[in-house]
Every structure is written in structure tokens, then in C-alpha cells.
Amino acid sequence: CDRIAGKGRVLRASKSYEAGEVIIADMPLCVAREQPGNAAWDKLVDIAGTSTVLDFRALWYWCALHSLTADDLGPEHESDPERGGWPPMSAEDQQRLLLLHQGDPDKEPSEGTMAVAAALTPGLRDVGLLERCLQVWLMNAFAVHEEALGGHACMFLPSFISHSCCPTSVWHYTSDQCFVLRARRGIVKDEEVTLSYLDESGLLDSAGLRRNDLSRTKRFWCECQRCVDAVDLSRGLTCSRCRKGVLFARAPPSAASAAGASPRGLPTRGILRALRPAHYDEVTAATLDLWLTFGAPALKKCSGRFYYEVRLGTGASEPQLGWATEDFKADDEFREQGVGDDEEGWAADGERKCVWHGGCKEVPDWPGAPWKAGSVIGCALDLDQGIMTFSEEGTWIPAATMIFQPEGRGLFPALSLQGDFEVRLRASDFEYPPDPDGAGGGFSPWLDDEVVPGVLDRWSPLCLDFIGSRCENCGYEADAAESTRLTSLERQLAAAAADWSASAPSKGDADGDGEEADSDRCEKAEAAARLINEWFPQHGAANRLRELLAEFHAGRGNTAAQLHHLQKLSDYTAASYPGVNAAHAWAKAAHADVLMRAAESELATATEKSAESQDGEQGPTAAHAEDAEEDLDGPAIATADIGAIEGNVVQALAEYKDALGTLETMFGPEHYWTMEVVDKASHGEEVLSTVRRQCSE
């Protein structure tokens, strides 16, 4: 173990390791699994399903409960799982477990933890201990599955290993649940040993999505080499100049990144920025049910009177529209703190009919119906007099007026909400411009018409992600206009994926909704394929859509289309990750599986046709009938047919071999993932022998 400033404890190699070599093999400190039928577990699941105070799934609290000692639980605790309890942890193991996450020992337990303690551990004197144990599991657990049941395991030494999106090691379990850590590549003495807190498929996602996931689940912003590289190899689109090369996005910045230059020089990250969370990606932009905070810090004003509009769009909910000060803190994590939740913001909320500053303040006499999708809200700010006013469809709402002390502070437009929206900052874009002779007289737009496009939305913070990206094929360098166009294509991709998911047949409806629905789904599949084939040669979101399209074509028996998408998936997994990755091995094996099934089907068909041809010429014989019973060992097949079939089998065997090389390195020769491919390759050799025997005959 070693300690790195700003990172904490890490693990370093005490000697050099070759790729595939075992670094650690150890049993878990504790394993906790779902236990349907266990009275305590069922009670916990019931609490999680009916209570609103639990912050996490039932399994996490179950893990924490398994971390308490007999002394913690008291003499009345039932330790026999068969009788509805759970075994206590030893004092020694608990001491080691608590070393894994120091946190704040004085932190008050959450409402959820107190509810669980009251229901399941009434004898627990220190509920704060249960909270500490919960935090240990949240930060250090390794997933473990047995049949259909989920679970988590907690290790000691492996918990000191830091995450990397290009890790030096990989972990797995043996059949007896021993934790094994292997070198994913060669590791030299004293080099830091890292592993991925994401699964193998997660490592193929874009940098923004990986950071987003890690921040949400592990509460840190990844600064590994892959995440700070100049280009994001999981977010590449076709160059519009040569239509052959690829333009890659840049890695997203952290909340600490500078806001950028003045609007006339185009801010580094655009006018509208994601503030909470500051780490923002194309998947977050497409997820309308996330409550997010946006702002335009580069438009900060300290004096004058200004006006902007917000049009609420699809899925708009819980809007807090207004302004924030220059001291409003961006945050890399998802939090339920938006504009007006603290002292650095002010907002109006016409859905819940309240105003926000340092928390919610209800407005009983708010007129009219609640704001909804389609509502256009005007936000007017007088920085000289300290007055904020709001309008709906051009009608001012006096009840929502807010008074504040300007004190020379800089304020900028900011908003928090779920769903889609448009922010309009130029006079030419206003739907309800302030009446110069009325209550809105004297207000200026936040942007002049000639500056930049003034209508901004959820995707605007991404619009400059491709600026400076250079095509290696033709040398074209993307400017702001090209970057905006590429981001627009990503938006089309997100819409196509959502449309595809919405058109899926209901569960249990194997036949779908009839011929019309089936035809519509085929058209959507063709349209989605055209989009990703033309513009998304190396993109994580396109990769996920390809997986769905491959599954769709498999269900329809369209082998050629299925193979096309599986080959593209295999190509993507190889190109987007700089090293061995099990997802690439599984993609190779999946492509080989379809090749093998197709070869066996074609062999059976060709054999049958050859037999029919011989029967027509010679008539049936006893010897021929006996041969026909031996499956594929039938009459001789035309050379052209056998050559194509043999080619498919040979290609499948080569892909199985590549997959085996990766899986053996990562999981060893005896792991079931490895053995599964060994069995497939063995069967492929048998088929190849049959094909070649047929050819020789």
C-alpha cells in the first residue's frame, strides 16, 4: 500500500507481473446476497418498497447489517438465516472493514438508515455505526451473483486498488467464490495496480458517460489518462469533408474548468453550461427525466436591466427559472440542489407555484394554471433596483416578484428542471418581447442578435465538444459550426434510439402488434442502420443501438444483417479501448456463433439438396438411406457450396481463437467464460472436419 496526495491509498506491485499472472487470490471479508424467504430480508424489501426515506436499494442496507457484530446487535438478535436472521460479523473483520472508508465518523445517520435500524436492529445502540458500514459497502463492494440472486462482496486488500478506465488488472471469482486479481497487461515493479470500477462494456462508453457513472455511484470524478486524453475514442463521427475519416470529441471538463471567454469570443464550452452536474455527456442530454441545472456564467452582468425567455418542452417538470450569482458553485455530482435552493440563486416555479431563494417559499395567490410543456416564461432582472419579475405568455405575474440586494454582484441566467427546454437570449428569438411602453419597458436582451445563435437547449453545452478535432484522413479541422452539426447528429441518434425502444413489442407479446407494427419496426431498423452506418463509425451510443438491431435481426432470421451489426460491434470494441477487453472477446465470439450456425444450416441444406439430386439420378438405395441418418455426413456437395461453408467455419474458428486469447489472459483457462468458448471452438473443429470430409468425397 502507498498513499498519493489527492488520491488516497493505492496498491503498488512489489514485483513485476506478466499479462494473465495472478496478483492476489483471497476470500472475501463478507458476502451478502439477496435472500427471498428470509424474514429479515423480506421485511427490508418491504421497507424499501413502501418508504420514501431510503436512499439506496435494499441490498446495500442488507450488506451493512451483515457488518455488525454480535455485541452491536445485542442478545436478542437472531443469527440463524433459516430462522429469519443473519450471522454477525466478527469484531476483527469489522475492524478491518471499517478501515476501508474513513468518511466522517461524526456524520449523522440518514433517515433511511435510522428506519432500517429501528425495524431490524432495535438493540443497536450506535446507529451511526450502521451508517458507516453502509458507506463502506457503497464505496468498496464487488458484485457477486448466484443464479438469479444479486449480491455484494467486500474485500480487504483489493479495496485499496484505485480505479482507472485503462486498468492494469482485472478481477474475477473462482467456483468457490475466491477473489482473484490478474494482470491485464504486463506490470513492472512499483507500478500502481489499478482496476476498473466499471464493467467491461462500461469501459467502452464515452469519457463523459464513464465519469458520469463513476461520480453517481462512487462519488469521484475520474482523472485517469483515458478520461483526460485529447480525444475521446468512444465518441467519433464521420468527417463531413472526406466522408472517410473520423472526428473525435474532446474529453469533458470538470466543474473546476474555467467558464471561458466573453460571448463575443464564444466561450470555451459555449454560452449555456451544465452546472449541476458539471460533467455532462450525450447520454445525460438525452435523458429527459434527470433534474439538471444549467447556466450562462459567461453572460454575467453587474448592472442594467435584462430579459430572457424559457420555453418549457417535452417532459418539463419542477422548473426553477431565474438567475445565479458568480459564487454559485458548479458540482461534478448529481444533487437535488438547484437554482434558488441556496443563497446564490433566485428562481420562480409556476408548476408548484412558489419562488426560490435559500429554499422554497410558497405563493398562495399565484394566478392561473400550473406551468406545463409549451409554457413560455419571461424572466426580467433589474440589477440597479434589485427587482426580479416573471411573465407567462407575456402576462406579468406580480405575485412572483422577488426583491434582492444587488450589492454589485454579477448575476447570470440559470435554470433547474427535468425535461426539454429552450432558452432564448436574443430579441429576435423572443416570443413575447417586453412591451417598451408597459411593465417590461427598458429591458435589454442578454445577447445582441449578431453575437451567436440565441436559442439554447439541453444539447447546447455539448455543441463545442468537437472544436479543434482534426480528421486524420483529410486534415479537416472542425470549427464551431461543424461541432454544432455533429452534436445535432448525436441528438438524432438519441431520438432514433428512444424511438426504437418505444416501438418494442410489449413483454409477453411475441407476435408484436400485428403486421403494420412489424412493418413500422422494420422501417425504423433500416432508418437507424442508415444513420449509424453513415455518421457513427466509432461511437458508444451507436454501439448500444447496434446491439439492439443485431438482436432484432436475429429474431427475424436475417443472418446477413445480424452479422453486419455484430462485425461493426466487434470493430468498435477493438478501436475504442486501448488494450485487452472482455467485451471485445465476447463480441468476437458472438459473431463467430452466428457464422457457425449459418455454416451448419447451409451444410445441412446443401447436403439435403445433393441427396435429392443423387436420388433423382440413381433412385434411393439402402446404403444411401443409412448415410442420410448421420446428420451432416451425407452425400458429396458442390465445390462452390462447400468452399463458402468452409470459409465461414474457418473464420469463426479464428475469431474463437482471438476471443480465447483475451479470456484466458483475463480470467484464466479454467474460468467458465473461457471454457464456454473452448467448447464452441471444439465443436467448430468437428464441423470443419465434416465439411472437409464432404469436400474430399
C-alpha positions in Angstrom: 0.0 0.0 0.0 1.1 3.5 -0.7 -0.6 6.9 -0.4 -0.9 9.5 -3.1 -1.8 13.1 -2.3 -5.3 13.9 -3.6 -6.0 10.2 -4.3 -5.5 8.4 -1.0 -4.3 4.8 -0.6 -3.2 2.9 -3.6 -1.7 -0.5 -4.3 1.7 -0.9 -6.0 3.3 -4.0 -7.4 6.0 -5.5 -5.2 7.4 -7.3 -8.2 6.8 -7.5 -12.0 3.9 -9.4 -13.4 3.2 -10.8 -16.8 -0.1 -10.5 -18.5 -2.5 -13.1 -17.1 -0.4 -13.7 -13.9 -2.3 -13.9 -10.6 -1.6 -10.9 -8.3 -4.0 -11.6 -5.5 -6.1 -14.6 -4.5 -8.2 -14.1 -1.4 -11.5 -14.9 0.2 -13.9 -12.0 0.9 -14.3 -10.4 4.3 -18.0 -10.7 3.9 -20.6 -11.7 1.3 -24.2 -10.6 1.4 -26.8 -11.9 -1.0 -30.5 -11.3 -1.6 -32.4 -13.9 0.5 -36.1 -14.2 -0.6 -37.9 -16.1 2.1 -35.7 -14.9 4.9 -38.0 -12.9 7.2 -35.5 -10.1 7.8 -34.7 -9.7 4.1 -38.3 -9.7 3.2 -39.0 -7.1 5.8 -36.2 -4.9 4.5 -37.5 -5.3 0.9 -40.9 -4.2 2.1 -39.5 -1.1 3.8 -37.6 -0.2 0.6 -40.8 -0.6 -1.4 -43.1 1.4 0.8 -40.8 4.0 2.4 -39.6 7.2 0.7 -36.6 7.8 3.1 -34.3 5.0 1.9 -31.6 6.5 -0.4 -30.4 3.1 -1.7 -31.6 -0.3 -2.7 -32.4 -2.9 0.0 -29.3 -4.9 -0.8 -27.0 -2.1 0.3 -28.6 -1.9 3.8 -28.5 -5.7 3.9 -24.8 -5.6 3.4 -24.5 -3.0 6.2 -26.5 -5.2 8.5 -24.1 -8.1 7.8 -21.3 -5.9 9.0 -22.5 -5.6 12.7 -21.0 -7.8 15.4 -22.9 -9.8 18.0 -22.2 -7.1 20.6 -23.6 -4.5 18.3 -26.8 -6.4 17.6 -27.5 -7.4 21.2 -28.5 -10.7 22.8 -32.0 -10.7 21.2 -30.6 -10.9 17.7 -31.5 -14.0 15.6 -28.3 -15.1 13.8 -29.7 -18.2 12.1 -30.7 -17.4 8.4 -33.0 -20.4 8.5 -35.0 -18.7 11.2 -35.1 -15.3 9.5 -31.9 -13.7 10.7 -28.3 -13.2 9.6 -24.9 -14.1 11.0 -23.0 -11.3 12.8 -19.5 -10.3 11.7 -16.5 -11.0 13.9 -15.0 -8.0 15.7 -11.7 -8.4 13.9 -13.3 -8.5 10.4 -15.5 -5.4 11.3 -12.3 -3.5 12.4 -10.7 -4.3 9.0 -13.9 -3.4 7.1 -14.1 0.0 8.8 -10.6 0.8 7.7 -11.8 0.8 4.1 -13.7 4.1 4.2 -12.9 6.7 6.8 -15.6 9.2 5.9 -16.9 11.5 8.6 -17.2 9.5 11.9 -19.4 12.2 13.3 -21.8 12.2 10.4 -25.4 11.9 11.5 -27.1 8.7 10.2 -29.6 9.3 7.4 -33.4 8.8 7.8 -33.2 5.7 5.7 -30.5 4.1 8.0 -32.5 5.0 11.1 -35.6 3.5 9.6 -33.8 0.2 8.8 -32.2 0.2 12.3 -35.5 0.7 14.1 -37.1 -2.1 12.1 -34.4 -4.7 12.1 -31.9 -3.9 14.8 -33.8 -2.5 17.8 -30.9 -3.4 20.1 -28.3 -1.4 18.1 -27.0 1.4 20.4 -25.0 3.2 17.8 -27.0 3.7 14.6 -24.1 5.8 13.3 -22.1 2.6 13.1 -24.7 1.2 10.7 -24.3 4.3 8.6 -20.5 3.9 8.5 -20.8 0.3 7.4 -23.3 1.3 4.7 -20.8 3.9 3.3 -18.0 1.2 3.3 -20.1 -1.1 1.2 -21.2 1.7 -1.2 -17.6 2.7 -1.9 -15.9 -0.8 -1.9 -18.3 -3.5 -2.8 -17.6 -6.0 -5.6 -20.6 -7.5 -7.3 -21.3 -11.2 -6.9 -24.1 -13.2 -8.4 -25.5 -16.7 -7.8 -28.2 -17.9 -10.2 -30.7 -15.0 -10.4 -29.8 -13.5 -7.0 -27.8 -10.4 -6.7 -25.2 -9.8 -4.0 -22.1 -7.9 -3.0 -18.7 -9.0 -1.5 -16.3 -6.8 0.5 -12.6 -7.5 0.2 -9.7 -6.0 2.3 -6.6 -5.6 0.2 -8.3 -5.3 -3.2 -10.4 -2.4 -1.8 -7.2 -0.2 -1.8 -6.9 -0.6 -5.5 -7.8 2.6 -7.4 -9.9 2.9 -10.5 -8.7 3.5 -14.0 -10.6 3.4 -17.3 -7.5 1.7 -18.7 -6.7 -0.6 -15.8 -3.6 -2.7 -15.3 -5.5 -5.6 -13.7 -8.9 -7.4 -13.8 -10.7 -9.4 -11.2 -13.0 -12.4 -11.1 -14.2 -15.2 -8.8 -13.4 -18.8 -8.8 -16.1 -21.5 -8.4 -15.6 -21.4 -4.6 -16.0 -17.6 -4.5 -12.3 -16.9 -4.1 -11.5 -13.4 -5.3 -8.7 -13.4 -8.0 -6.9 -10.4 -9.3 -4.9 -10.9 -12.6 -2.6 -8.6 -14.5 -4.5 -7.4 -17.6 -1.2 -6.5 -19.2 2.5 -6.6 -18.1 3.1 -4.7 -14.8 6.5 -3.6 -13.7 7.7 -3.4 -10.1 6.5 -0.4 -8.1 3.9 0.4 -10.8 0.4 1.2 -9.4 -2.0 -1.6 -9.7 -5.4 -0.4 -10.9 -8.7 -2.0 -11.8 -12.0 -0.8 -13.3 -15.0 0.0 -11.1 -17.0 -0.2 -14.4 -17.8 -3.4 -16.1 -16.2 -4.4 -19.4 -18.9 -2.8 -21.5 -18.8 0.4 -19.4 -15.2 0.8 -20.3 -16.3 1.3 -23.9 -18.6 4.2 -23.2 -17.6 7.8 -23.9 -15.5 9.6 -21.3 -18.4 11.8 -20.2 -20.6 8.8 -19.6 -17.9 6.9 -17.7 -17.2 9.9 -15.5 -20.9 10.4 -15.0 -21.4 6.8 -13.9 -18.5 6.9 -11.5 -19.5 10.2 -10.0 -23.0 8.9 -9.4 -22.0 5.5 -7.9 -18.6 6.1 -6.4 -18.6 9.8 -5.9 -15.4 10.8 -7.6 -14.5 12.5 -10.9 -12.2 10.3 -12.9 -8.9 11.9 -14.0 -7.3 8.7 -15.4 -5.3 9.0 -18.6 -8.1 7.9 -20.9 -10.5 10.5 -19.4 -8.1 13.4 -19.9 -6.8 12.4 -23.3 -7.2 15.0 -26.1 -9.6 12.8 -27.9 -12.5 10.5 -26.8 -12.2 7.3 -28.9 -15.7 6.3 -27.9 -17.3 9.4 -29.4 -16.3 9.6 -33.1 -18.4 10.8 -36.1 -17.7 10.7 -39.8 -15.8 13.7 -41.2 -18.2 15.6 -43.4 -15.4 16.8 -45.7 -14.0 13.5 -46.9 -16.7 11.1 -45.6 -13.9 8.6 -44.8 -12.1 9.9 -41.7 -13.4 10.3 -38.1 -13.7 13.4 -35.9 -13.5 12.7 -32.2 -14.9 14.7 -29.4 -12.7 16.1 -26.6 -13.0 14.8 -23.1 -15.4 16.8 -20.9 -14.0 19.2 -18.3 -14.6 19.1 -14.5 -16.6 21.7 -12.6 -13.3 23.4 -11.8 -12.9 24.3 -15.5 -12.9 28.0 -16.4 -16.2 29.4 -17.7 -14.4 30.7 -20.8 -14.1 33.9 -22.7 -16.6 36.6 -23.3 -19.7 35.8 -25.5 -18.3 37.7 -28.5 -15.3 35.4 -28.5 -17.5 32.3 -28.0 -17.0 30.7 -24.5 -14.8 27.7 -24.4 -17.7 25.5 -23.6 -20.4 27.6 -25.2 -22.9 30.1 -23.8 -25.0 27.6 -21.8 -23.2 25.3 -19.5 -24.2 22.3 -17.4 -23.6 23.3 -13.8 -25.1 20.5 -11.6 -23.8 18.1 -12.6 -21.0 19.9 -14.5 -19.8 16.6 -16.1 -22.2 16.3 -18.9 -22.4 13.9 -21.8 -24.6 13.0 -24.8 -26.5 10.3 -22.8 -27.3 12.7 -20.0 -28.6 15.2 -22.6 -30.9 12.6 -24.0 -32.3 11.5 -20.6 -35.2 13.8 -20.0 -36.1 12.5 -16.5 -32.9 13.9 -15.0 -33.3 17.1 -13.0 -30.4 19.2 -14.1 -29.1 22.8 -13.6 -27.8 24.9 -16.4 -26.5 28.5 -16.6 -24.7 31.0 -18.7 -21.8 32.3 -16.4 -20.1 34.0 -19.4 -23.1 36.4 -19.6 -22.7 37.7 -16.0 -24.0 41.2 -15.6 -23.5 43.6 -12.6 -25.8 46.5 -13.7 -28.6 47.2 -16.1 -32.0 45.7 -16.9 -32.2 42.4 -18.8 -34.8 39.9 -20.1 -34.7 36.3 -21.4 -37.3 33.6 -22.1 -37.7 29.9 -21.4 -40.0 27.7 -23.4 -40.8 24.5 -21.5 -40.6 21.4 -23.7 -41.3 17.7 -23.6 -41.2 16.2 -20.1 -40.7 19.6 -18.4 -41.2 19.3 -14.7 -40.3 21.1 -11.4 -38.8 24.1 -13.2 -36.8 26.7 -11.2 -36.1 29.5 -13.6 -34.1 32.6 -12.8 -30.6 33.7 -12.0 -27.5 32.7 -10.1 -24.6 34.7 -8.8 -20.9 34.4 -9.7 -20.5 32.4 -6.5 -23.0 29.7 -7.5 -20.9 26.6 -7.3 -20.8 24.1 -10.1 -20.7 20.5 -8.9 -19.4 17.3 -10.6 -22.1 15.2 -8.9 -25.9 14.8 -9.3 -27.6 16.6 -6.4 -31.1 17.8 -5.6 -29.8 21.4 -5.1 -30.7 23.7 -8.0 -31.2 27.4 -8.7 -32.7 29.0 -5.6 -32.0 26.2 -3.2 -29.2 28.2 -1.7 -28.4 31.8 -1.2 -26.6 32.2 -4.5 -29.7 31.8 -6.7 -33.3 33.1 -7.3 -36.0 31.3 -9.2 -39.7 31.2 -10.0 -41.6 27.9 -10.2 -45.0 28.1 -11.7 -45.7 24.4 -11.6 -45.5 24.2 -7.8 -46.4 28.0 -7.5 -43.6 29.1 -5.4 -40.4 31.2 -5.6 -36.9 30.0 -4.6 -34.1 31.7 -2.7 -32.4 29.8 0.1 -35.2 27.3 -0.2 -38.8 27.2 -1.3 -41.3 30.0 -0.5 -44.9 29.2 -1.4 -47.0 31.9 -3.2 -50.7 31.2 -2.3 -52.1 33.8 -4.7 -50.2 32.7 -7.8 -52.7 33.1 -10.6 -53.7 30.7 -13.4 -52.9 27.1 -14.2 -49.5 25.5 -13.4 -46.8 25.8 -15.9 -46.5 22.9 -18.3 -44.9 21.8 -21.6 -45.4 24.6 -24.1 -45.4 27.4 -21.5 -43.2 30.4 -22.4 -41.8 32.1 -19.3 -40.3 35.6 -19.3 -37.5 36.4 -16.8 -36.8 40.1 -16.2 -34.0 41.3 -14.0 -33.3 44.9 -12.8 -29.8 44.8 -11.3 -29.9 48.5 -10.4 -33.2 48.4 -8.4 -32.8 44.8 -7.2 -36.1 43.5 -8.7 -36.9 40.2 -10.4 -40.1 39.8 -12.3 -41.6 36.9 -14.3 -44.3 36.6 -17.0 -46.2 33.7 -18.6 -47.2 34.1 -22.3 -46.5 37.8 -22.0 -48.6 38.4 -18.9 -46.6 39.5 -15.8 -47.1 37.7 -12.5 -46.9 40.3 -9.7 -47.1 37.5 -7.1 -43.8 36.1 -8.3 -41.9 39.3 -7.9 -38.7 39.0 -5.9 -36.7 41.8 -4.2 -32.9 41.4 -3.6 -29.9 43.4 -2.7 -27.7 43.8 -5.8 -24.5 44.8 -3.9 -22.6 44.9 -7.1 -22.7 41.1 -7.6 -22.7 39.6 -11.0 -25.8 37.5 -12.0 -26.4 35.3 -15.0 -29.4 33.4 -16.4 -29.8 30.0 -14.7 -32.4 27.3 -14.5 -33.0 23.8 -13.0 -35.6 21.3 -14.3 -36.4 18.0 -15.8 -37.3 17.6 -19.5 -36.6 19.6 -22.6 -36.5 23.4 -22.8 -35.4 26.3 -24.9 -33.6 29.4 -23.5 -34.0 32.5 -25.7 -31.4 35.2 -25.2 -31.8 37.5 -28.3 -34.6 39.9 -29.1 -35.2 38.3 -32.5 -35.9 35.0 -30.8 -38.4 36.3 -28.1 -41.9 35.0 -28.5 -43.2 37.6 -26.0 -40.8 40.6 -26.1 -41.2 43.0 -23.2 -43.6 45.9 -24.1 -41.3 49.0 -24.2 -44.3 51.1 -23.0 -45.5 48.7 -20.4 -44.2 46.9 -17.3 -41.4 45.4 -19.3 -40.1 48.7 -20.7 -36.4 49.3 -20.7 -35.3 45.7 -20.6 -32.5 44.6 -22.9 -31.9 41.1 -24.3 -28.9 39.2 -22.8 -27.4 38.8 -26.2 -27.3 41.0 -29.3 -28.8 39.5 -32.5 -25.4 39.4 -34.3 -23.5 37.6 -31.5 -24.3 33.9 -31.6 -27.5 31.8 -32.0 -29.6 32.8 -29.1 -31.9 29.7 -28.8 -30.2 27.2 -26.5 -31.3 23.8 -25.1 -30.2 20.7 -23.3 -27.7 19.9 -26.1 -26.1 23.3 -26.3 -23.5 22.6 -23.6 -22.1 19.9 -25.9 -22.1 22.0 -29.1 -18.4 22.8 -28.9 -17.1 19.4 -27.9 -15.7 18.7 -31.4 -14.0 22.1 -32.0 -10.4 21.6 -33.0 -10.8 17.9 -33.8 -8.8 17.0 -36.9 -9.6 14.3 -39.4 -6.5 12.1 -39.9 -7.7 11.2 -43.4 -8.0 14.7 -45.0 -6.7 17.1 -42.3 -10.0 18.9 -41.9 -10.3 20.7 -38.6 -13.8 21.1 -37.0 -14.9 24.6 -36.3 -17.9 25.8 -34.1 -20.4 25.3 -36.9 -19.1 21.8 -37.6 -19.1 20.9 -33.9 -22.7 22.1 -33.6 -23.7 20.0 -36.6 -22.0 16.8 -35.2 -23.8 17.4 -31.9 -27.1 17.7 -33.8 -26.4 14.3 -35.3 -25.9 12.9 -31.8 -29.2 14.3 -30.9 -30.7 12.5 -33.9 -29.1 9.3 -32.7 -30.5 9.7 -29.3 -34.0 10.3 -30.8 -33.6 7.2 -33.0 -32.7 5.0 -30.0 -35.6 6.3 -28.0 -38.0 5.8 -30.9 -36.7 2.3 -31.4 -37.2 1.4 -27.7 -40.7 2.9 -27.7 -41.6 0.7 -30.7 -40.6 -2.6 -29.0 -43.4 -5.1 -28.5 -44.8 -5.4 -25.1 -43.5 -8.1 -22.8 -45.1 -11.5 -23.4 -46.3 -10.3 -26.9 -44.1 -12.5 -29.0 -46.0 -11.6 -32.2 -45.9 -7.8 -31.6 -48.9 -5.7 -32.5 -49.6 -7.1 -36.0 -48.2 -6.8 -39.5 -48.5 -3.0 -39.5 -46.4 -2.6 -36.3 -43.9 -5.2 -37.6 -43.5 -3.2 -40.9 -43.1 0.0 -39.0 -40.4 -1.6 -36.8 -38.6 -2.8 -39.9 -38.6 0.7 -41.3 -37.2 2.1 -38.1 -34.5 -0.6 -38.1 -33.5 0.4 -41.6 -33.5 4.2 -40.8 -31.5 3.6 -37.6 -29.0 1.5 -39.5 -28.6 4.1 -42.3 -27.9 6.8 -39.6 -25.3 4.9 -37.7 -23.6 3.4 -40.8 -23.3 6.9 -42.4 -22.3 9.0 -39.4 -21.2 6.9 -36.4 -18.2 4.7 -37.2 -16.9 4.8 -33.6 -19.5 5.9 -31.1 -20.7 4.4 -27.8 -24.3 5.3 -28.2 -24.4 3.9 -31.7 -22.7 0.7 -30.4 -25.6 0.2 -27.9 -28.2 0.8 -30.7 -26.3 -1.7 -32.9 -26.7 -4.3 -30.1 -30.5 -3.9 -30.3 -30.6 -4.0 -34.1 -28.5 -7.2 -34.1 -30.9 -8.8 -31.7 -33.9 -7.7 -33.8 -32.4 -9.2 -37.0 -31.6 -12.4 -35.1 -35.3 -12.7 -34.1 -36.3 -12.3 -37.8 -33.8 -14.8 -39.1 -32.0 -12.1 -41.1 -28.5 -13.5 -40.7 -26.7 -11.1 -43.1 -28.0 -8.0 -41.3 -27.2 -9.6 -37.9 -23.7 -10.4 -39.0 -23.2 -6.9 -40.3 -24.1 -5.3 -37.0 -22.1 -7.9 -34.9 -19.0 -7.2 -37.1 -19.4 -3.5 -36.5 -19.7 -4.1 -32.8 -16.5 -6.2 -32.8 -14.7 -3.4 -34.7 -15.9 -0.8 -32.3 -14.8 -2.7 -29.2 -11.3 -3.1 -30.7 -10.9 0.5 -31.8 -12.4 2.3 -28.7 -10.4 0.6 -26.0 -6.6 0.5 -26.0 -5.9 -2.9 -24.6 -7.5 -6.3 -23.9 -11.2 -6.1 -23.1 -13.6 -9.0 -22.4 -16.3 -7.1 -24.3 -14.2 -7.4 -27.5 -13.7 -11.1 -26.9 -17.5 -11.6 -26.3 -18.2 -9.6 -29.5 -15.8 -11.8 -31.5 -17.4 -14.9 -30.1 -20.9 -13.7 -30.8 -20.0 -13.0 -34.4 -18.4 -16.5 -34.6 -21.5 -18.1 -33.1 -23.7 -16.7 -35.9 -21.1 -17.8 -38.6 -21.1 -21.3 -37.2 -24.9 -21.6 -37.0 -25.1 -20.3 -40.6 -22.5 -22.7 -41.8 -24.2 -25.7 -40.1 -27.6 -24.7 -41.6 -26.1 -24.2 -45.1 -24.2 -27.5 -44.8 -27.4 -29.3 -43.9 -29.3 -27.7 -46.7 -26.6 -28.4 -49.3 -26.3 -32.0 -48.1 -30.1 -32.4 -48.5 -30.1 -30.9 -52.0 -27.2 -33.1 -53.0 -29.0 -36.2 -51.7 -32.1 -35.2 -53.6 -30.1 -34.8 -56.8 -28.5 -38.2 -56.4 -31.9 -39.8 -55.6 -33.3 -38.3 -58.8 -30.4 -39.8 -60.8 -29.9 -43.2 -59.1 -33.0 -43.8 -57.0 -32.8 -44.5 -53.3 -30.5 -47.2 -52.0 -30.2 -48.8 -48.6 -26.6 -47.6 -48.3 -27.7 -44.0 -49.1 -30.6 -44.1 -46.6 -28.2 -45.2 -43.9 -25.8 -42.4 -44.7 -28.6 -39.8 -44.6 -29.3 -40.7 -41.0 -25.9 -39.4 -40.0 -26.8 -35.8 -39.9 -24.2 -33.8 -41.8 -22.2 -36.8 -43.1 -24.2 -37.0 -46.2 -23.5 -37.1 -50.0 -20.9 -35.0 -51.7 -21.7 -31.3 -52.1 -20.9 -29.0 -54.9 -17.4 -27.5 -54.6 -18.7 -23.9 -54.7 -21.1 -24.6 -51.8 -18.5 -26.4 -49.7 -15.9 -23.6 -50.2 -18.2 -20.9 -48.9 -19.3 -23.0 -45.9 -15.6 -23.9 -45.1 -14.7 -20.2 -45.3 -17.3 -19.3 -42.7 -16.2 -22.1 -40.3 -12.5 -21.2 -40.7 -13.3 -17.5 -39.9 -15.4 -18.5 -36.9 -12.6 -20.6 -35.5 -10.1 -17.8 -36.0 -12.5 -15.5 -34.0 -12.9 -18.0 -31.3 -9.1 -18.3 -31.1 -8.8 -14.5 -30.7 -11.5 -14.5 -28.0 -9.8 -17.3 -26.1 -6.5 -15.4 -26.1 -8.2 -12.5 -24.3 -10.4 -14.5 -21.9 -7.5 -16.8 -20.8 -5.4 -13.7 -20.1 -8.1 -12.0 -18.1 -9.8 -15.0 -16.3 -7.5 -18.0 -16.7 -8.0 -21.2 -18.6 -10.5 -22.8 -16.1 -13.0 -19.9 -15.8 -16.4 -20.7 -17.2 -16.3 -17.8 -19.7 -13.1 -19.3 -21.1 -14.4 -22.9 -21.1 -17.6 -21.8 -22.9 -15.5 -20.6 -25.8 -13.3 -23.6 -25.7 -16.3 -25.8 -26.1 -17.6 -23.7 -29.0 -14.2 -23.9 -30.7 -14.1 -27.7 -30.2 -17.5 -28.0 -31.8 -16.3 -25.8 -34.7 -13.4 -28.1 -35.3 -15.8 -31.0 -35.6 -17.9 -29.1 -38.1 -14.8 -28.2 -40.1 -13.8 -31.9 -40.2 -17.2 -32.8 -41.5 -17.1 -30.1 -44.2 -13.6 -31.1 -45.4 -14.6 -34.8 -45.4 -17.6 -33.9 -47.6 -15.3 -31.9 -49.9 -12.9 -34.8 -50.3 -15.8 -37.1 -51.2 
